[in-house]
Structures are given as structure tokens and as C-alpha cells.
């Protein structure tokens, strides 16, 4: 229990560092821009309860979920105490790479989403300078290096299997993960250059996906055509019967 509390503290403290603030500023800007155009009644934020990533949302009911305060709803992400198909928007900021069962987290999010509902997730990109840092520092046990960085194509495959269609995406944080504010400032040119020359090399990726539900359409026979066909059959039968009666009358005469 103490180890879990210590890890939560590491995450909270890391986002207060220079490097964590660099990541948080870009993620907050993306969330502010994206959630403002998504409408509905219920929105969830899984993780990072100390940061209001839904602050720009127009959805009236917004809940933060986590295993500890200051989240409004204390729960584990593997089994969300939320009714199925009741949520219009779900945010998953850096949850999958620190979950023992990321597939189950996505399954739960898909379950609670309304048809045509949206999910926005962020993750650290292993194919970047941040991935190099992860290889070097993952044994130290510090946040975020202890996480299991998941490649972007794999996350897209998981979403597709659950019927979550990726409709938008972006990468950011192209600068190397340096703790010095001075060096981060010197590498600011990589933010603009990265989008153009190294589009898949951003340290953080964003994905916006929509839940697609394919309804079944029953093919019914056209009642007019069916009645017309029955009428043609009846007319033919009546005509044949009339001909037979006429033939019999002729023979009698």
C-alpha cells in the first residue's frame, strides 16, 4: 500500500517539475482545444485528478476518477462503477502505460461510452527521444520511466478491435526529455520542425476516437409487390378455371 502511495506521489510531483510542466502545458492545450467541440451530458477523466483536463468542456456533468483523492469518484479503472452506454466523453491521460491490464481499461471505457461517444487518450511514444530515455532509466523506478510505453500502432489496433474508430490524432513534445528549463528552451525549434520533418517522433501522442455501433438492417419483402404477385397468381387461377368451365359447357352442348 505504501509503495502504491509513493508511486502516486511520484506522478503528482513529476508534473510539477520543469519537464513535467513542459508536457502538461502541451497536453492541457490539446485537451482544451479538442473537448470544447464535443457535446453531450456526461464526461469522465480517468487519472491525473489534480489537473482539470475537462475545464474547457461544455458537457454539464464532469467527473474525475482515480484510486485516490482528490478524484471525485474513487475507483479502479479495470471495473468502472458506471452504467453501460452512459458517457459521451472519456479522457485517458497516461493511464494505459501504467496499467497492469491496459486492454481491460479500454474495454471498460468502450462499455460505458454511448454510441458515437468519444474517447481521448495520451501516451508516451517509445519511438522518440522519450523512448530512448525510457530504455535508459526504466529500472530506476521513477515516473514516467517505469511505465510500459506502448507504440502508437498497437494502441490503434486495440481501439479498432473494440469498435473505436480513430478520427484525429497528433504528436507533441519533440524536444529531448531534459530537466533543464534552459535546454528545453533551446530545443523549442524542434516543436515546429518535428511536425514537418519528424511527424512520428513526438514524445507524446494524442488520439481522438469515436465509438461506432453498426446496426443490423432487416431486409423485408415489399408488401405491394407481394400483394401484386398474389393478385397475378389469383387472376391466372381464375382465368384457368373459367376456361375449364367454358370447355365443359361447350362439350355439353
Backbone as CSV, one residue per row, in Angstrom:
resi,resn,N_x,N_y,N_z,CA_x,CA_y,CA_z,C_x,C_y,C_z
1,UNK,0.833,-1.206,0.000,0.000,0.000,0.000,0.869,1.258,0.000
2,UNK,1.940,1.245,0.828,2.827,2.405,0.896,3.540,2.611,-0.433
3,UNK,3.885,1.496,-1.127,4.528,1.599,-2.425,3.605,2.244,-3.449
4,UNK,2.306,1.891,-3.411,1.336,2.481,-4.333,1.170,3.980,-4.054
5,UNK,1.137,4.347,-2.793,1.015,5.766,-2.442,2.235,6.540,-2.911
6,UNK,3.419,5.910,-2.776,4.651,6.561,-3.200,4.658,6.782,-4.712
7,UNK,4.148,5.818,-5.454,4.087,5.967,-6.904,3.139,7.080,-7.315
8,UNK,2.011,7.187,-6.614,1.073,8.284,-6.907,1.734,9.625,-6.630
9,UNK,2.493,9.695,-5.562,3.180,10.922,-5.221,4.217,11.260,-6.278
10,UNK,4.916,10.236,-6.810,5.891,10.464,-7.863,5.248,11.106,-9.079
11,UNK,4.080,10.597,-9.491,3.396,11.150,-10.650,2.981,12.592,-10.401
12,UNK,2.419,12.853,-9.240,1.982,14.226,-8.934,3.167,15.177,-8.898
13,UNK,4.245,14.763,-8.273,5.415,15.627,-8.174,6.103,15.810,-9.519
14,UNK,6.078,14.772,-10.350,6.770,14.887,-11.635,6.126,15.949,-12.509
15,UNK,4.807,16.036,-12.500,4.146,17.048,-13.318,4.364,18.459,-12.774
16,UNK,4.924,18.562,-11.589,5.272,19.875,-11.047,6.709,20.267,-11.364
17,UNK,7.490,19.349,-11.969,8.861,19.662,-12.355,8.876,20.435,-13.664
18,UNK,10.057,20.874,-14.055,10.189,21.598,-15.322,9.784,20.732,-16.503
19,UNK,10.269,19.491,-16.542,9.937,18.590,-17.651,8.462,18.200,-17.627
20,UNK,7.938,17.914,-16.442,6.528,17.579,-16.333,5.635,18.737,-16.722
21,UNK,6.040,19.950,-16.349,5.268,21.128,-16.741,5.282,21.360,-18.239
22,UNK,6.401,21.035,-18.858,6.520,21.131,-20.325,5.513,20.198,-20.998
23,UNK,5.389,18.973,-20.507,4.422,18.018,-21.059,2.989,18.450,-20.753
24,UNK,2.750,18.827,-19.500,1.397,19.176,-19.083,0.853,20.370,-19.858
25,UNK,1.688,21.359,-20.130,1.231,22.548,-20.849,0.733,22.189,-22.241
26,UNK,1.432,21.289,-22.922,1.032,20.900,-24.268,-0.190,19.997,-24.246
27,UNK,-0.278,19.147,-23.251,-1.452,18.284,-23.165,-2.698,19.091,-22.793
28,UNK,-2.550,20.030,-21.875,-3.695,20.851,-21.491,-4.197,21.664,-22.682
29,UNK,-3.268,22.174,-23.491,-3.667,22.941,-24.674,-4.431,22.071,-25.659
30,UNK,-3.988,20.828,-25.841,-4.694,19.925,-26.762,-6.078,19.579,-26.231
31,UNK,-6.174,19.256,-24.955,-7.481,18.919,-24.380,-8.429,20.112,-24.455
32,UNK,-7.933,21.303,-24.143,-8.789,22.490,-24.197,-9.350,22.693,-25.601
33,UNK,-8.521,22.484,-26.598,-8.941,22.691,-27.982,-9.929,21.622,-28.438
34,UNK,-9.713,20.384,-28.004,-10.500,19.266,-28.534,-11.836,19.089,-27.824
35,UNK,-11.841,19.150,-26.503,-13.082,18.850,-25.777,-14.136,19.930,-25.955
36,UNK,-13.727,21.135,-26.337,-14.701,22.215,-26.485,-15.680,21.964,-27.629
37,UNK,-15.329,21.079,-28.559,-16.195,20.797,-29.707,-16.962,19.487,-29.554
38,UNK,-16.902,18.867,-28.371,-17.612,17.613,-28.135,-18.760,17.880,-27.165
39,UNK,-19.948,17.458,-27.530,-21.135,17.770,-26.744,-21.742,16.495,-26.164
40,UNK,-22.581,16.673,-25.163,-23.241,15.550,-24.517,-23.661,15.935,-23.111
41,UNK,-23.824,14.924,-22.252,-24.293,15.157,-20.892,-23.305,14.697,-19.824
42,UNK,-22.516,13.671,-20.113,-21.619,13.111,-19.103,-20.211,12.951,-19.665
43,UNK,-19.216,13.352,-18.869,-17.821,13.230,-19.269,-17.004,12.707,-18.099
44,UNK,-16.010,11.871,-18.412,-15.147,11.276,-17.397,-13.692,11.593,-17.697
45,UNK,-12.926,11.793,-16.629,-11.476,11.900,-16.735,-10.861,10.827,-15.853
46,UNK,-10.150,9.894,-16.455,-9.519,8.804,-15.715,-8.065,9.167,-15.432
47,UNK,-7.748,9.357,-14.172,-6.379,9.669,-13.797,-6.084,11.158,-13.762
48,UNK,-4.914,11.481,-13.188,-4.456,12.871,-13.029,-5.540,13.767,-12.441
49,UNK,-6.110,13.382,-11.306,-7.235,14.162,-10.762,-6.840,15.561,-10.288
50,UNK,-5.537,15.788,-10.069,-5.101,17.102,-9.615,-5.109,18.141,-10.732
51,UNK,-5.350,17.702,-11.970,-5.385,18.606,-13.122,-6.739,18.476,-13.818
52,UNK,-7.407,19.595,-14.014,-8.733,19.605,-14.631,-8.567,19.666,-16.141
53,UNK,-8.441,18.513,-16.760,-8.258,18.446,-18.204,-9.566,18.646,-18.957
54,UNK,-10.686,18.669,-18.243,-12.000,18.890,-18.847,-12.495,20.324,-18.647
55,UNK,-11.610,21.211,-18.259,-12.047,22.565,-17.898,-12.692,23.305,-19.064
56,UNK,-12.329,23.003,-20.302,-12.905,23.689,-21.461,-14.117,22.968,-22.025
57,UNK,-14.533,21.867,-21.425,-15.666,21.099,-21.943,-16.989,21.798,-21.646
58,UNK,-17.929,21.682,-22.577,-19.268,22.239,-22.398,-20.246,21.210,-21.838
59,UNK,-19.762,20.003,-21.602,-20.607,18.955,-21.039,-20.898,19.279,-19.567
60,UNK,-22.152,19.242,-19.141,-22.505,19.716,-17.787,-21.963,18.853,-16.653
61,UNK,-22.027,17.529,-16.771,-21.585,16.649,-15.688,-20.202,16.109,-16.016
62,UNK,-19.194,16.511,-15.224,-17.816,16.098,-15.454,-17.266,15.488,-14.167
63,UNK,-16.743,14.264,-14.280,-16.229,13.534,-13.127,-14.780,13.148,-13.345
64,UNK,-13.982,13.249,-12.286,-12.620,12.721,-12.293,-12.610,11.418,-11.501
65,UNK,-11.996,10.383,-12.070,-11.938,9.073,-11.441,-10.484,8.696,-11.194
66,UNK,-10.228,8.138,-10.043,-8.885,7.653,-9.735,-8.971,6.773,-8.501
67,UNK,-7.869,6.131,-8.161,-7.845,5.257,-6.995,-7.576,6.020,-5.702
68,UNK,-7.470,7.339,-5.777,-7.147,8.129,-4.592,-7.661,9.554,-4.777
69,UNK,-7.822,10.311,-3.687,-8.212,11.713,-3.794,-7.103,12.479,-4.532
70,UNK,-7.426,13.655,-5.105,-8.689,14.404,-4.995,-9.741,14.051,-6.036
71,UNK,-9.716,12.850,-6.573,-10.745,12.447,-7.532,-12.116,12.469,-6.864
72,UNK,-13.132,12.812,-7.629,-14.499,12.851,-7.091,-15.077,11.455,-6.922
73,UNK,-14.586,10.501,-7.729,-15.059,9.126,-7.628,-13.842,8.215,-7.479
74,UNK,-13.729,7.563,-6.332,-12.601,6.691,-6.042,-12.907,5.296,-6.571
75,UNK,-12.105,4.831,-7.510,-12.365,3.536,-8.130,-11.119,3.054,-8.841
76,UNK,-11.167,1.806,-9.306,-10.119,1.250,-10.147,-10.612,1.209,-11.588
77,UNK,-9.700,1.419,-12.518,-10.096,1.562,-13.911,-10.480,0.239,-14.561
78,UNK,-10.105,-0.878,-13.986,-10.443,-2.173,-14.587,-11.932,-2.498,-14.473
79,UNK,-12.606,-1.888,-13.490,-14.040,-2.122,-13.295,-14.679,-0.790,-12.893
80,UNK,-15.161,-0.069,-13.861,-15.726,1.252,-13.603,-17.151,1.124,-13.078
81,UNK,-17.467,1.813,-11.969,-18.840,1.764,-11.433,-19.762,2.730,-12.178
82,UNK,-19.801,2.593,-13.473,-20.565,3.477,-14.355,-21.471,2.606,-15.223
83,UNK,-22.696,3.063,-15.429,-23.638,2.314,-16.262,-23.151,2.235,-17.701
84,UNK,-23.465,1.139,-18.352,-23.085,0.958,-19.746,-23.783,1.985,-20.636
85,UNK,-23.074,2.446,-21.654,-23.590,3.392,-22.639,-24.222,4.620,-21.979
86,UNK,-23.461,5.243,-21.090,-23.981,6.420,-20.380,-23.042,7.620,-20.444
87,UNK,-21.894,7.482,-21.103,-20.870,8.534,-21.101,-20.655,9.021,-22.527
88,UNK,-20.572,10.334,-22.683,-20.361,10.922,-24.004,-18.903,11.188,-24.312
89,UNK,-18.097,11.383,-23.283,-16.678,11.702,-23.487,-15.868,11.119,-22.345
90,UNK,-14.745,10.472,-22.686,-13.842,9.909,-21.683,-12.413,10.303,-22.028
91,UNK,-11.699,10.815,-21.045,-10.280,11.151,-21.204,-9.446,10.092,-20.492
92,UNK,-8.376,9.644,-21.156,-7.475,8.652,-20.566,-6.047,9.188,-20.673
93,UNK,-5.643,10.101,-19.806,-4.296,10.678,-19.903,-3.252,9.806,-19.207
94,UNK,-2.400,9.167,-19.980,-1.281,8.369,-19.461,-1.754,7.312,-18.453
95,UNK,-2.788,6.598,-18.839,-3.305,5.520,-17.992,-2.816,4.160,-18.479
96,UNK,-2.836,3.955,-19.797,-2.551,2.633,-20.341,-1.132,2.176,-20.034
97,UNK,-0.155,3.067,-20.143,1.234,2.640,-19.946,1.574,2.348,-18.488
98,UNK,0.681,2.702,-17.576,0.918,2.430,-16.155,-0.119,1.462,-15.590
99,UNK,-0.848,0.789,-16.482,-1.848,-0.181,-16.056,-1.314,-1.593,-16.273
100,UNK,-1.622,-2.483,-15.328,-1.223,-3.886,-15.479,-2.035,-4.582,-16.563
101,UNK,-3.215,-4.051,-16.868,-4.078,-4.649,-17.888,-4.703,-3.536,-18.730
102,UNK,-3.926,-2.948,-19.652,-4.467,-1.830,-20.446,-5.640,-2.232,-21.327
103,UNK,-5.679,-3.497,-21.787,-6.806,-3.935,-22.617,-8.114,-3.858,-21.845
104,UNK,-8.092,-4.249,-20.575,-9.298,-4.208,-19.763,-9.757,-2.772,-19.528
105,UNK,-8.818,-1.866,-19.368,-9.180,-0.449,-19.199,-9.921,0.051,-20.439
106,UNK,-9.401,-0.279,-21.611,-10.063,0.144,-22.842,-11.422,-0.522,-23.008
107,UNK,-11.527,-1.786,-22.610,-12.818,-2.465,-22.698,-13.854,-1.790,-21.810
108,UNK,-13.451,-1.388,-20.617,-14.378,-0.707,-19.714,-14.792,0.652,-20.274
109,UNK,-13.839,1.359,-20.855,-14.171,2.656,-21.450,-15.142,2.475,-22.607
110,UNK,-14.907,1.461,-23.451,-15.822,1.195,-24.555,-17.210,0.836,-24.036
111,UNK,-17.269,0.107,-22.936,-18.566,-0.314,-22.377,-19.392,0.872,-21.918
112,UNK,-18.774,1.840,-21.263,-19.531,2.956,-20.694,-19.827,4.039,-21.717
113,UNK,-19.147,4.016,-22.869,-19.367,5.047,-23.868,-20.706,4.860,-24.578
114,UNK,-21.362,5.970,-24.826,-22.550,5.969,-25.670,-22.157,5.686,-27.114
115,UNK,-23.056,5.140,-27.931,-22.773,5.077,-29.365,-22.483,6.474,-29.903
116,UNK,-21.437,6.591,-30.692,-20.932,7.860,-31.209,-20.253,8.698,-30.127
117,UNK,-20.017,8.116,-28.940,-19.263,8.819,-27.906,-17.784,8.869,-28.244
118,UNK,-17.055,9.750,-27.571,-15.651,9.985,-27.884,-14.749,9.602,-26.713
119,UNK,-13.547,9.182,-27.059,-12.504,8.929,-26.071,-11.226,9.613,-26.564
120,UNK,-10.537,10.272,-25.654,-9.264,10.919,-25.961,-8.218,10.325,-25.030
121,UNK,-7.141,9.829,-25.600,-6.090,9.253,-24.769,-4.743,9.841,-25.151
122,UNK,-3.842,9.841,-24.175,-2.469,10.288,-24.402,-1.526,9.195,-23.923
123,UNK,-0.357,9.155,-24.532,0.639,8.171,-24.139,2.033,8.643,-24.514
124,UNK,3.028,8.077,-23.859,4.419,8.387,-24.187,4.855,7.497,-25.348
125,UNK,5.467,8.119,-26.325,5.843,7.439,-27.561,7.209,6.762,-27.409
126,UNK,7.277,5.416,-27.529,8.568,4.736,-27.396,9.508,5.000,-28.568
127,UNK,8.958,5.462,-29.714,9.788,5.736,-30.889,10.136,7.220,-30.943
128,UNK,10.821,7.686,-29.901,11.163,9.100,-29.776,12.331,9.234,-28.815
129,UNK,12.773,10.469,-28.589,13.806,10.702,-27.567,13.323,10.241,-26.210
130,UNK,12.019,10.318,-25.984,11.458,9.858,-24.715,11.566,8.333,-24.604
131,UNK,11.452,7.649,-25.723,11.638,6.209,-25.709,13.069,5.828,-25.374
132,UNK,14.042,6.628,-25.862,15.447,6.392,-25.514,15.649,6.583,-24.014
133,UNK,15.045,7.644,-23.489,15.137,7.869,-22.045,14.497,6.747,-21.251
134,UNK,13.420,6.187,-21.789,12.749,5.072,-21.120,13.659,3.849,-21.056
135,UNK,14.382,3.564,-22.141,15.291,2.426,-22.156,16.426,2.595,-21.148
136,UNK,16.860,3.815,-20.965,17.989,4.079,-20.069,17.560,4.101,-18.609
137,UNK,16.378,4.660,-18.338,16.007,4.948,-16.954,14.890,4.063,-16.392
138,UNK,14.411,3.090,-17.165,13.229,2.352,-16.712,13.476,1.547,-15.444
139,UNK,14.695,1.196,-15.171,14.985,0.421,-13.962,15.073,1.282,-12.715
140,UNK,15.100,2.589,-12.899,15.221,3.455,-11.722,13.928,3.516,-10.928
141,UNK,12.786,3.194,-11.559,11.507,3.173,-10.852,10.825,4.514,-10.736
142,UNK,11.370,5.557,-11.366,10.777,6.883,-11.283,9.720,7.070,-12.371
143,UNK,8.809,7.977,-12.104,7.790,8.339,-13.085,8.420,9.305,-14.077
144,UNK,8.176,9.203,-15.369,7.321,8.230,-16.065,8.086,7.027,-16.612
145,UNK,9.377,6.937,-16.302,10.245,5.963,-16.966,9.913,4.522,-16.589
146,UNK,9.262,4.315,-15.478,8.935,2.939,-15.077,7.736,2.377,-15.841
147,UNK,7.044,3.214,-16.591,5.862,2.766,-17.316,6.207,1.906,-18.516
148,UNK,5.199,1.246,-19.037,5.342,0.413,-20.232,4.880,1.230,-21.437
149,UNK,5.818,1.942,-22.056,5.467,2.797,-23.187,4.931,1.926,-24.323
150,UNK,3.757,2.268,-24.839,3.065,1.466,-25.857,3.128,2.196,-27.192
151,UNK,3.555,1.485,-28.222,3.677,2.092,-29.544,2.315,2.514,-30.082
152,UNK,2.313,3.576,-30.842,1.068,4.137,-31.375,0.304,3.150,-32.260
153,UNK,0.947,2.421,-33.175,0.176,1.453,-33.990,-0.529,0.390,-33.155
154,UNK,0.094,-0.037,-32.068,-0.542,-1.055,-31.233,-1.790,-0.505,-30.560
155,UNK,-1.728,0.712,-30.075,-2.905,1.328,-29.446,-4.027,1.477,-30.465
156,UNK,-3.685,1.860,-31.677,-4.708,1.978,-32.727,-5.360,0.630,-33.013
157,UNK,-4.568,-0.433,-33.013,-5.129,-1.767,-33.234,-6.098,-2.138,-32.115
158,UNK,-5.727,-1.856,-30.876,-6.611,-2.157,-29.751,-7.930,-1.406,-29.884
159,UNK,-7.852,-0.144,-30.261,-9.067,0.657,-30.414,-9.955,0.101,-31.528
160,UNK,-9.332,-0.279,-32.636,-10.102,-0.804,-33.761,-10.824,-2.095,-33.393
161,UNK,-10.181,-2.945,-32.618,-10.802,-4.208,-32.211,-12.033,-3.978,-31.344
162,UNK,-12.075,-2.860,-30.651,-13.202,-2.543,-29.782,-14.257,-1.687,-30.486
163,UNK,-14.084,-1.446,-31.759,-15.050,-0.626,-32.479,-14.883,0.858,-32.220
164,UNK,-13.696,1.272,-31.796,-13.400,2.686,-31.555,-12.577,3.198,-32.728
165,UNK,-13.178,4.009,-33.545,-12.531,4.500,-34.763,-11.740,5.769,-34.485
166,UNK,-10.465,5.755,-34.810,-9.617,6.935,-34.624,-10.000,7.972,-35.674
167,UNK,-10.404,9.144,-35.218,-10.840,10.198,-36.139,-9.866,11.367,-36.174
168,UNK,-8.935,11.440,-35.223,-7.947,12.514,-35.220,-6.793,12.095,-34.321
169,UNK,-5.675,12.752,-34.506,-4.503,12.456,-33.691,-3.437,13.516,-33.875
170,UNK,-2.490,13.511,-32.962,-1.409,14.493,-33.018,-0.259,14.010,-32.149
171,UNK,0.946,14.446,-32.474,2.100,14.202,-31.624,2.681,15.530,-31.181
172,UNK,3.337,15.520,-30.025,3.898,16.736,-29.467,5.117,16.371,-28.624
173,UNK,5.713,17.386,-28.017,6.890,17.205,-27.140,8.047,16.565,-27.914
174,UNK,8.515,17.260,-28.946,9.608,16.751,-29.775,10.970,16.979,-29.141
175,UNK,11.059,17.854,-28.171,12.349,18.129,-27.538,12.792,16.933,-26.702
176,UNK,14.096,16.714,-26.547,14.577,15.634,-25.675,14.111,15.854,-24.237
177,UNK,13.907,14.792,-23.479,13.402,14.932,-22.095,14.485,15.401,-21.132
178,UNK,14.747,16.693,-21.144,15.778,17.297,-20.306,15.124,18.054,-19.163
179,UNK,15.707,17.971,-17.991,15.145,18.644,-16.823,15.496,20.126,-16.762
180,UNK,16.439,20.564,-17.539,16.869,21.957,-17.522,15.922,22.816,-18.346
181,UNK,15.374,23.847,-17.725,14.482,24.759,-18.444,15.231,25.486,-19.552
182,UNK,16.513,25.774,-19.317,17.307,26.468,-20.320,17.489,25.618,-21.575
183,UNK,17.778,24.318,-21.384,17.963,23.444,-22.532,16.639,23.159,-23.230
184,UNK,15.551,23.041,-22.495,14.248,22.864,-23.135,13.904,24.067,-24.004
185,UNK,14.286,25.242,-23.537,14.040,26.457,-24.314,14.851,26.447,-25.604
186,UNK,16.076,25.959,-25.526,16.927,25.908,-26.710,16.390,24.935,-27.757
187,UNK,15.684,23.915,-27.315,15.150,22.916,-28.237,13.715,23.226,-28.673
188,UNK,13.230,24.409,-28.411,11.874,24.768,-28.809,11.670,24.719,-30.316
189,UNK,12.750,24.935,-31.071,12.618,24.907,-32.525,12.165,23.531,-33.019
190,UNK,12.382,22.474,-32.209,12.016,21.128,-32.625,10.505,20.922,-32.625
191,UNK,9.764,21.745,-31.907,8.311,21.599,-31.894,7.726,21.861,-33.274
192,UNK,8.166,22.954,-33.899,7.671,23.269,-35.241,8.313,22.374,-36.288
193,UNK,9.609,22.110,-36.131,10.304,21.272,-37.113,9.845,19.822,-37.033
194,UNK,9.501,19.359,-35.843,9.098,17.967,-35.690,7.830,17.633,-36.438
195,UNK,6.833,18.506,-36.385,5.579,18.264,-37.086,5.798,18.126,-38.594
196,UNK,6.832,18.805,-39.106,7.045,18.804,-40.547,8.034,17.729,-40.990
197,UNK,9.126,17.591,-40.246,10.204,16.727,-40.692,10.287,15.401,-39.939
198,UNK,9.693,15.331,-38.775,9.772,14.106,-37.979,8.421,13.891,-37.312
199,UNK,7.358,13.702,-38.111,5.996,13.725,-37.568,5.693,12.616,-36.574
200,UNK,6.422,11.497,-36.627,6.150,10.387,-35.706,7.131,10.343,-34.552
201,UNK,7.929,11.380,-34.405,8.956,11.368,-33.371,8.612,12.154,-32.124
202,UNK,7.380,12.589,-31.982,6.985,13.325,-30.787,7.013,12.449,-29.549
203,UNK,7.357,13.017,-28.420,7.439,12.242,-27.187,6.098,11.838,-26.623
204,UNK,5.027,12.548,-26.998,3.675,12.260,-26.505,2.722,12.231,-27.693
205,UNK,1.846,11.238,-27.717,0.844,11.185,-28.768,-0.549,11.368,-28.179
206,UNK,-1.425,11.937,-29.005,-2.829,12.150,-28.666,-3.672,11.409,-29.695
207,UNK,-4.712,10.741,-29.228,-5.642,10.064,-30.128,-7.070,10.409,-29.738
208,UNK,-7.862,10.766,-30.731,-9.299,11.001,-30.553,-10.034,9.926,-31.323
209,UNK,-10.846,9.137,-30.635,-11.567,8.032,-31.260,-13.050,8.142,-30.951
210,UNK,-13.860,7.594,-31.865,-15.314,7.616,-31.725,-15.837,6.186,-31.722
211,UNK,-16.791,5.921,-30.842,-17.393,4.589,-30.762,-18.403,4.419,-31.881
212,UNK,-18.131,3.452,-32.734,-19.031,3.153,-33.842,-19.848,1.907,-33.504
213,UNK,-21.145,1.991,-33.695,-22.038,0.854,-33.490,-22.736,0.570,-34.805
214,UNK,-22.459,-0.581,-35.386,-23.040,-0.944,-36.664,-24.365,-1.668,-36.424
215,UNK,-25.438,-1.006,-36.760,-26.771,-1.587,-36.561,-27.105,-2.549,-37.696
216,UNK,-27.990,-3.509,-37.404,-28.419,-4.501,-38.387,-29.715,-4.041,-39.039
217,UNK,-29.729,-4.065,-40.341,-30.916,-3.656,-41.090,-31.594,-4.889,-41.666
218,UNK,-32.835,-5.103,-41.283,-33.600,-6.235,-41.792,-34.143,-5.931,-43.180
219,UNK,-33.940,-6.856,-44.103,-34.450,-6.694,-45.460,-35.802,-7.391,-45.534
220,UNK,-36.851,-6.596,-45.627,-38.215,-7.121,-45.661,-38.741,-7.087,-47.090
221,UNK,-39.607,-8.048,-47.453,-40.198,-8.007,-48.801,-41.148,-6.820,-48.936
222,UNK,-41.216,-6.309,-50.128,-42.139,-5.201,-50.395,-43.562,-5.743,-50.405
223,UNK,-44.394,-5.191,-49.501,-45.756,-5.711,-49.388,-46.557,-5.440,-50.654
224,UNK,-46.300,-4.328,-51.335,-47.041,-4.038,-52.564,-46.705,-5.052,-53.643
225,UNK,-45.414,-5.343,-53.782,-45.022,-6.324,-54.781,-45.560,-7.708,-54.434
226,UNK,-45.559,-8.017,-53.110,-46.044,-9.327,-52.694,-47.545,-9.456,-52.969
227,UNK,-48.320,-8.404,-52.667,-49.746,-8.442,-52.931,-50.041,-8.487,-54.435
228,UNK,-49.214,-7.757,-55.204,-49.413,-7.773,-56.651,-49.148,-9.163,-57.222
229,UNK,-48.096,-9.806,-56.702,-47.785,-11.168,-57.162,-48.911,-12.120,-56.810
230,UNK,-49.448,-11.980,-55.593,-50.581,-12.821,-55.207,-51.786,-12.565,-56.105
231,UNK,-51.992,-11.297,-56.465,-53.104,-10.965,-57.352,-52.941,-11.580,-58.726
232,UNK,-51.693,-11.566,-59.227,-51.444,-12.169,-60.540,-51.678,-13.671,-60.509
233,UNK,-51.267,-14.298,-59.410,-51.497,-15.739,-59.279,-52.986,-16.050,-59.225
234,UNK,-53.734,-15.253,-58.441,-55.184,-15.461,-58.327,-55.876,-15.238,-59.668
235,UNK,-55.437,-14.217,-60.425,-56.051,-13.940,-61.727,-55.798,-15.083,-62.697
236,UNK,-54.575,-15.596,-62.658,-54.249,-16.717,-63.559,-55.081,-17.941,-63.211
237,UNK,-55.225,-18.209,-61.903,-56.013,-19.371,-61.476,-57.483,-19.193,-61.865
238,UNK,-58.012,-17.969,-61.674,-59.400,-17.703,-62.030,-59.614,-17.824,-63.537
239,UNK,-58.639,-17.377,-64.316,-58.748,-17.461,-65.767,-58.763,-18.909,-66.233
240,UNK,-57.885,-19.711,-65.632,-57.830,-21.128,-65.995,-59.140,-21.838,-65.636
241,UNK,-59.697,-21.489,-64.461,-60.955,-22.095,-64.039,-62.083,-21.706,-64.982
242,UNK,-62.114,-20.479,-65.411,-63.144,-20.014,-66.342,-63.055,-20.749,-67.668
243,UNK,-61.812,-20.930,-68.136,-61.631,-21.634,-69.397,-62.123,-23.077,-69.304
244,UNK,-61.833,-23.715,-68.190,-62.294,-25.097,-67.994,-63.811,-25.179,-67.990
245,UNK,-64.458,-24.239,-67.280,-65.933,-24.231,-67.240,-66.532,-24.008,-68.631
246,UNK,-65.894,-23.108,-69.395,-66.396,-22.845,-70.743,-66.255,-24.055,-71.624
247,UNK,-65.140,-24.779,-71.453,-64.921,-26.003,-72.258,-65.962,-27.061,-71.935
248,UNK,-66.268,-27.216,-70.654,-67.278,-28.200,-70.241,-68.646,-27.846,-70.818
249,UNK,-69.020,-26.566,-70.774,-70.325,-26.132,-71.292,-70.419,-26.408,-72.793
250,UNK,-69.292,-26.198,-73.500,-69.270,-26.452,-74.952,-69.483,-27.939,-75.268
251,UNK,-68.844,-28.777,-74.505,-68.993,-30.243,-74.714,-70.404,-30.691,-74.433
252,UNK,-71.068,-30.112,-73.464,-72.442,-30.484,-73.146,-73.388,-30.090,-74.287
253,UNK,-73.123,-28.980,-74.886,-73.962,-28.538,-75.983,-73.727,-29.394,-77.215
